[in-house]
Amino acid sequence: MSSTTTAAGRGSGPPVLCVLDRAYRGAVEAQFFHALYGLLDLHGQFRRVDVALRGAAVTLAVEEDVYRPSVRLGTMTLDTLPDYRGSVRDLVAEDFTVFVDRDAVTALGFAPDRLVAGTVLLDPAELALRWPEYDQVWFV
């Protein structure tokens, strides 16, 4: 075990909460790297990295049967876009806690039972009460 890794397999850096408010920023331009993918890379460097999806970013945690990460541009289909829902599933699988803002989910017309399994639906006030658990809060 390296000197920067704890017994739980996590890094020794401070606990961090990463807040995402916007979804789909530059999907075509960032088709090989996006914020959720980047957070997976940080996982081993910090003792704890949790994610809070708010605003339009809650849509990243909504399961959808017909979603395909592709877009048609003229006669060309670009099918190398990020799979944001897949990334949320990956975060949950890697033991990230992914908080999803309940008010934003309902305001956008989604049913809470359509969220990616393992995400945590919270009222905005509950999320704010958890902020003191983190040494750093990042707005990604």
Buried (B, 14 or more C-beta within 10 A) or exposed (E): EEEEEEEEEBBEBEBBBBBBBEBBEEBEEBBEEBBBBEBBEBBBBBBBBBBBBBBBBBBBBBBEEEEEBEEEEEEEEEEEBBBBBBBBBBBBEEBBBBBBBBBBBEEEEBEEEEBBEBBBBBEBEEBEEBEEEBEEBBEB
